[in-house]
Amino acid sequence: MKKILILLVALVAFANAELRSVQFTPEEKSDDGLKAFIGVSGGNVLVADDGAIFANLRIGLDINPLFSTGVWVSRLLSDVRNYNVKEKQMIKYMSFGGFVELFPLRFDKFSVSVPIEIGGGALYVMEPEDESFESEDYFFTADMAAHFNYRVTKMLEISIGGGYRMFTGIKTNNLENLDFCTPFGELRFTIRE
């Protein structure tokens, strides 16, 4: 009987500790060092007058509650038709770079952030007779957005937002920078340490 009572007390203590670890209160000390995070996101963007789906991967550090920094990689998941050429031609791009994210407003589990990204990448083209995409051109890109973030648990944060993405250096196959410069919408999931 004594062993069962000790086991029950241990289970209750463990369950209480587990429930407390899931709760998140922003008042807890969060500036006791660097905190790592990883995030995935996706959204919609207009490329060459056609809608396209993109995906991002972000890895970084929370320097303090107001500032994060890290690296990102982005890729168009759907092929986009290039209407600027006579023959049917499909295009997509992949890019990578660095970012900073500022958190000017925080209210309990909710925050507003401003991510700023800068980087470069490659434009890929596939002609009708091609079997795969080939790299055609290289570019620089930058974007700025506003995100509304909600901390679901201590580790998981969900964000929704949008911004504007700019390109420079694209001059191939009758494509120009303005064919890629566009507003975008994004849904993001971040796991924080």
C-alpha positions in Angstrom: 0.0 0.0 0.0 2.9 2.3 0.8 4.5 1.7 -2.6 1.2 2.5 -4.4 0.8 5.7 -2.4 4.3 6.8 -3.3 3.7 5.9 -7.0 0.4 7.9 -7.0 2.2 11.0 -5.5 5.0 10.7 -8.1 2.5 10.5 -10.9 0.6 13.5 -9.7 3.8 15.5 -9.3 4.9 14.4 -12.8 1.6 15.3 -14.4 1.6 18.7 -12.7 5.1 19.4 -13.9 4.2 18.3 -17.4 1.1 20.6 -17.5 3.2 23.6 -16.2 5.8 23.0 -18.9 3.1 23.3 -21.6 1.8 26.7 -20.3 3.6 29.8 -21.5 3.6 33.1 -19.8 5.5 35.9 -21.4 6.3 37.3 -17.9 8.7 34.4 -17.5 12.3 35.5 -17.8 13.2 35.1 -21.5 16.3 37.1 -21.8 18.6 34.7 -20.0 20.7 34.0 -23.1 20.3 33.2 -26.8 17.4 31.0 -27.7 17.4 28.9 -30.9 14.4 28.4 -33.2 13.5 26.8 -36.5 10.5 27.7 -38.6 8.7 26.6 -41.8 6.3 28.7 -43.8 4.5 28.8 -47.0 2.4 31.2 -49.0 1.2 32.7 -52.2 3.0 35.0 -54.5 2.5 36.4 -58.0 5.3 35.6 -60.5 5.0 36.7 -64.2 1.3 37.4 -63.8 0.7 33.8 -62.4 0.0 32.6 -58.9 2.6 30.5 -57.3 3.1 28.7 -54.0 6.4 29.1 -52.1 7.9 27.5 -49.0 10.5 28.8 -46.6 12.8 27.3 -44.0 14.2 29.6 -41.3 16.9 28.9 -38.6 18.0 31.5 -36.2 18.5 32.9 -32.7 16.3 35.0 -30.5 18.9 37.6 -29.3 16.4 39.1 -26.8 12.6 39.5 -26.7 12.7 42.3 -29.2 15.2 41.0 -31.8 15.8 37.8 -33.7 18.3 37.0 -36.5 19.2 34.0 -38.7 19.3 32.5 -42.2 16.5 31.4 -44.6 16.1 29.4 -47.8 13.0 29.8 -50.1 11.8 27.9 -53.1 8.8 28.2 -55.5 6.9 24.9 -55.2 4.7 25.4 -58.2 6.0 25.9 -61.8 5.0 29.3 -63.3 4.2 29.9 -66.9 6.4 32.6 -68.6 3.9 34.5 -70.9 6.6 36.8 -72.2 7.9 34.2 -74.7 6.1 32.6 -77.7 6.8 29.0 -76.9 5.5 27.5 -73.6 8.2 28.0 -70.9 8.0 27.2 -67.2 10.1 29.1 -64.6 10.8 28.9 -60.9 13.4 30.1 -58.5 15.3 29.2 -55.3 16.9 31.8 -53.0 18.7 32.0 -49.6 20.0 34.7 -47.3 19.9 36.3 -43.9 17.1 38.0 -41.9 16.4 40.1 -38.9 13.1 40.2 -37.2 11.9 43.0 -34.9 9.1 42.5 -32.3 7.9 46.1 -31.5 4.6 44.9 -29.8 4.0 42.1 -27.3 0.7 41.4 -25.5 0.6 38.3 -23.4 0.8 35.4 -26.0 0.3 37.7 -28.9 3.0 39.7 -30.7 3.5 41.7 -33.9 6.8 41.4 -35.7 8.6 42.9 -38.7 10.8 40.4 -40.6 13.3 41.9 -43.0 15.1 39.4 -45.4 17.9 39.9 -47.9 19.6 37.4 -50.1 20.2 36.0 -53.5 19.2 33.1 -55.7 18.9 31.5 -59.1 16.1 31.5 -61.7 15.4 28.1 -63.3 13.8 27.7 -66.8 12.3 24.7 -68.5 11.7 24.7 -72.3 9.1 22.4 -73.9 11.9 20.0 -75.1 13.8 20.0 -71.8 13.4 17.2 -69.3 14.3 19.3 -66.2 14.9 22.9 -65.1 18.2 24.5 -65.9 19.7 27.5 -64.1 19.4 30.6 -66.3 20.0 33.7 -64.3 21.0 34.9 -60.8 19.4 37.7 -58.7 19.4 39.6 -55.5 16.2 39.7 -53.4 14.9 41.5 -50.4 11.5 41.6 -48.6 9.8 43.2 -45.7 6.6 42.0 -44.0 4.4 42.4 -41.0 3.4 39.3 -39.0 0.9 38.6 -36.3 2.2 35.9 -34.0 0.4 33.7 -31.5 2.3 31.5 -29.0 0.2 28.3 -28.8 2.5 26.6 -26.3 5.9 27.4 -24.8 7.6 26.1 -27.9 5.1 26.5 -30.8 4.3 29.8 -32.4 1.9 30.3 -35.3 2.2 33.5 -37.5 0.2 35.0 -40.4 1.3 38.0 -42.3 2.3 39.5 -45.6 4.7 41.9 -47.2 6.4 42.9 -50.4 9.3 41.1 -52.1 11.7 42.9 -54.5 14.2 41.4 -57.0 17.1 42.9 -59.0 19.4 41.3 -61.6 16.8 39.3 -63.6 17.3 39.8 -67.4 16.7 36.6 -69.2 14.1 35.1 -71.6 12.2 38.4 -71.8 11.8 38.4 -68.0 12.5 41.5 -65.9 12.7 42.3 -62.2 9.1 43.6 -62.2 7.9 40.2 -63.3 8.9 38.9 -59.9 8.5 42.0 -57.6 5.2 41.3 -55.8 3.2 41.3 -52.6 3.0 38.0 -50.8 1.0 36.3 -48.0 2.5 33.8 -45.6 1.6 31.3 -42.9 4.5 30.4 -40.6 5.1 27.7 -37.9 8.0 28.3 -35.5 9.4 26.0 -32.8 11.4 28.0 -30.2 13.7 26.7 -27.6 
